[in-house]
Amino acid sequence: MSTIIYPSPIFGPVHSRRLGISLGINLQPGDGKLCSFDCVYCECGFNADHRPRSRRPSREEVALHLRDKLKEMRDNGQCPDVLTFAGNGEPTAHPDFPGIIDDTIRLRDEFAPSAKVSVLSNSTFIHKPEIRAALMRVDNNILKLDTVDNDYIRLVDRPTSSRYDVSKIVADMQKFEGHLVIQTMFLKGEIDGGDTDNTSDRYVLPWIEALKQIRPREVMIYTVDRETPDLRLRKATPEELDRICEMVKDSGIPCSASY
């Protein structure tokens, strides 16, 4: 199995299917994975298989390495389309996440003013006011919502907290008042006797009703693109993604699909 563990705190630039030329910011250790989800489709593998031995980068280390990389790119006539918080786990779990966002915006304005700042988050920390405030300051606040079915989420996204409740996540998403992008993974296959196919109306229709409550700026839907830690998973078809995308658009919300 091919597993991707990203360097820390800066990696890339890489080409993102959804965001363009992206300079990655990884707030987790560079030798393993720390995440509040343990998704069966995560390109970084399962949490238990990649326990890190090193610590997270400090706020000061992130700012120093980001400054050096942005200066290098500027001096070489390069400019990223986006600075993307992603990597080996949930970025908003970093204890200095709000301050790191402040530093990133300042450095972006100095070295790459046309670049956007994006955060890819699984939404598990958006109940914290300081995290919401930080996410309100970025250009692309991209929050995961694979379904509104708790049983499905426990099968596929596998939150590490037993207190996870997707209805509370939806309620917290509404507090962004439209300053968010919803990102949803659609896939197929079976895991331990459970069906991971969330492309049917059983899952899609309640999810769209939640989208109407959340009122995101945009919805991004996608399917697996790299080898997954559970090899029984399969891609959703382009036809299935197109159908779902049109249903979202029909509800009045912009939507894009990545195959």
Secondary structure, DSSP 8 states (H G I E B T S, - for coil): -------SSEEEEEEETTTEEEEEEE-S-TTS-B-S---TT-TT--GGG----S----HHHHHHHHHHHHHHHHHTT---SEEEEESSB-GGGSTTHHHHHHHHHHHHHHH-TT-EEEEEE-STTTTSHHHHHHHHTSSEEEEE-S-S-HHHHHHHT--S-TT--HHHHHHHHHTTTT--EEEEE-EE-EETTEE----SHHHHHHHHHHHHHH--SEEEEE---S--SSTT-EE--HHHHHHHHHHHHHTT--EEEE-
